[in-house]
Amino acid sequence: MKTSLLTLAAIVAGQVSTGVRYQNPQCAFSFEYPKDWQIVKNPEDVTEPCAATLRRSNASARNPGLYTLTIQVSELTFLQMAAETGFDFDGDWRIKGRQGSTDNAAITNSNGWLILRGIATAGCDNGGRTVLCDEYRVVARHKDDDRVVSIVGGTQTGDALEAILKTLKLNAQ
């Protein structure tokens, strides 16, 4: 069987900086992430079999969620994953956040990838008290693959998220 690689690199401009390669052979996906980040082994809050959680190596022990990002590859439909990730469509795409907040979301279609992005207001732990902060959310699907990718990251994960989007590959199963 011919292995076809699908990548988001074509839609995100710029060069990929050298990073660390993560591969999940069981779920047939891979990506690069910055050297100052690490894979979190067995995070308590992630139970999906095709997920990977990353955290900045020097993340604050006081509020690690700000520096944590989870990428998941799923068999759900694009619309199902969008709804699970907090997106809503009512003529326009919106992202739902904490305390009933909503913000605009953007959907793009480029080089075969359908990508939905938004920044939601979320609750973050700040040393034992919850404060409002931004949370990045992305749902993507390639026209040649039925699987859907979701990425959710804390307010300090923007650079790592972009590195992952530039290098994400879905291998044919």
N, C-alpha and C positions, 0 to 999 in steps of 0.2 A: 504494500500500500504506500502510495506516495505521500510523504509528509509535507503538508503545506503550512507555512508559517504566516500568521497574520500579525501585523504590528501597527500600533498607533503612531509610530515614529513619523510616518509621512504626514500626519496632520498637526503635529506639534513642531513648530519651527525651532531651530537651534541645534547645536551639537550636544550629544550625550556626554556628560562627564564620566570619567572612569569611576565605576562603582563596584559593588559586590553583586554577583549574579545569584538570584534565588531561582531554584527549579523545583517544581512539583510534578514529578513524572506520573504519579497516580492520577492526577487531575489534568495533566497535559497543559500546563501553563508555566511561564517564566517571566522574570523582569529583573532589571537592575535597580539597586537603591544606593543612596550615598554611603560612603565609607563610615561616616560618623553615626550611622543608624545600625540597629541590630534586630534580628528576628526574635520575637518573644516566644519562648517555648511554652506550649499549653496554657494560653491565657484563659482565665476563668470565664470571661464573658463571651468567648467565641466557641461555638459548638458545631459550626458547619464544617463538613469534611474537606471542602476545597477552599479553605481560607488561610491567609497568612497575616500575622500581625507584626508590625514593626514599631520600634520606639527609638527615638534619638538616644544615643549612648549616654549622654550627659544630662538626660531628662531630670527635671526637678523631682525629687521624691515627694515633695509637697503636693504637686499637681501633675502626675504623669500623663493623665488623659489629654493634656494640651499637646503632648509630643507623641501621641499614639495614633497609628493609622492601620486600618484593616482592609485588605483586598480579598474579595470573594468571587469565585467563578461558580455559576449556578446554571441549572437546567430550567429555571423559571423563565417565563416569557419576559420580554423587555418591560411591558406594562406592569406585570406582577412585581418585578424587582423594583421598578420605579415607585410603586405604591409602598412596598416594604421599606424603602429607603427614605420615605417622607415626601415624595413628589406627588403633585396632583395636577390634573389637566382639566380646565374648565374654560376652554377657548384659548387659554394661554397656560404655559407651564409655570407652576409655582412650587416653592419648597416650603414645607411646613416645619415650624420650629416649636420651641418651648413656649408655654403660656399663650398658645393660640396664634403666635406670630406667623406671618407668611411673607415671603420675599419672592421676587422674580427669579426664575430659572431660565437657563439658555439651552437650547437644543441645536446641535449642528450635525451636518451630514457631510463628511469629507473622506475621500479615498475609501469608501465602503464602510466606514464606521459611523454609526449613529451614536452621538454622545450627548447626554443630558447632564448639566452641571448646575449646582446651586450652592449657596452658603446659607446655612440655617442658623438660627439662634438656638443654642443648646445650653444645658446646665453643666457647669464644670466644677469639680472639686477644687477649692482653693484653701488648702490647709484645714479641712474640716468644715468649711462652710461652702454652700453652693452659690456660684456667681454665674451670670450670663456671659457666654462667649460664642465666637463663631465656630462652626463645624462645617468642613468641606464635605460635599457629597457628589458622587459621580456614578452614573450608570451608563454602560457602553455595550454595544453589540455590533459585530461585524456581519456584513451581509452574507458571507460564506460560512458562517458558524452559528448554530442555534443557541450556543451558550451565551450567557450574559455576565458581565463583570460589574461589580459594585465596589466602590472605594469610599470609605468614610474615614475622615481624619480630623483631629483636633486643630485648634487655631494656629499651632506652630508647625503644621505639617505640609504647608504649601509647596515648598521646594522638593520634598521627598515625593509628594504626589505627582508633581510634574516629571520628575525623573522616572517614575514608574510608568506614567503614560507614554513617555518617549520610547520605552524599551519593552513594553508589554507584548508578549507573544502567546497566542493560543495555538497549540499544536493540534493537528488533526488526530482524532481519537481512533 
